[in-house]
Amino acid sequence: AQSVTQPDIHITVSEGASLELRCNYSYGATPYLFWYVQSPGQGLQLLLKYFSGDTLVQGIKGFEAEFKRSQSSFNLRKPSVHWSDAAEYFCAVLTGGGNKLTFGTGTQLKVEL
Amino acid sequence: NAGVTQTPKFQVLKTGQSMTLQCAQDMNHNSMYWYRQDPGMGLRLIYYSASEGTTDKGEVPNGYNVSRLNKREFSLRLESAAPSQTSVYFCASSEFGRGDGYTFGSGTRLTVV
């Protein structure tokens, strides 16, 4: 069965520091992968997606992610975190049959000023 | 340019009561989805509708029913609410042929007492 694992439940970084959020997936075919961000009390917003091609994808708000097939990973990165980046981040993989998204359990990011 | 609209935003039910959560999208998307979000569990798919006229069960369908009323609207019904259904419910729509992810509504926070 398809699955997504986000091993870090909580991460705290200082403002201005770099960030890497981990995501590992389990999927038999070439995966379509996504990162979403959820601010408190809000819905989910798409940060970036990987379908094929260049394994380093750029998203909104200065985020990027790298697809590594050999490691079954799709980690999210940002060179310099801003206090407004504090939110919950979800990795997801698209599965066939109705184009369903399977989500990880999320990583809560706290930014210290 | 509303995107995905969910109503109501908040609801408190007594055990055994019924209610319908409404969802409408104005992006002409074919597919619509209902998820529930619980702490530490990410988002889990309840039901989805790949296209108008079809509905299918997701990961956690028990206790719920859905209706795809037309291309724009997809409702979720709780026939006899239980405390275990206390959650935040998100509706989403998609058109993956355009290479997009999901567009989410802002959620309905439901408490069953």
Interface residues (C-beta under 8 A of the other chain):
Chain A: I9 F34 Y36 G41 Q42 G43 L44 Q45 L46 K49 F51 F90 A92 L94 G97 G98 N99 K100 L101 T102 F103 G104 T105 G106
Chain B: V4 S31 Y33 Y35 G40 M41 G42 L43 R44 L45 Y48 A50 D56 G58 F90 A92 S94 F96 G99 D100 G101 Y102 T103 F104 G105 S106 G107
